[in-house]
């Protein structure tokens, strides 16, 4: 019997998990880096009023960050509860059948 860590299904699960979490981490890293840039270097850009002047670019970007962060959390949770859990259950069933 081959160890679970070396099975194709386990390596596929690990690769998918790394792709998903890596992509989401890079996305949020870029979002937060742009925010830091706006606060440190682009203060004039951040202070630019939008529309009738009730909000500015900085405030709008913070709202975008909140929505993006919530979207990433919701997207990862959905992925983890569907595809990831399905693959884990299949691996657990395979391990139970093989006596591991």
Secondary structure, 3 states (H helix, E strand, C coil): CCCHHHCHHHHHHHHHHHHHHHHHHHHHHHHHHHHHHHHHCCHHHHCCEECCCCEEHHHHHHHHHHHHHHHHHHHHHHHHHHHHHHHHHHHHHHHHHHCC
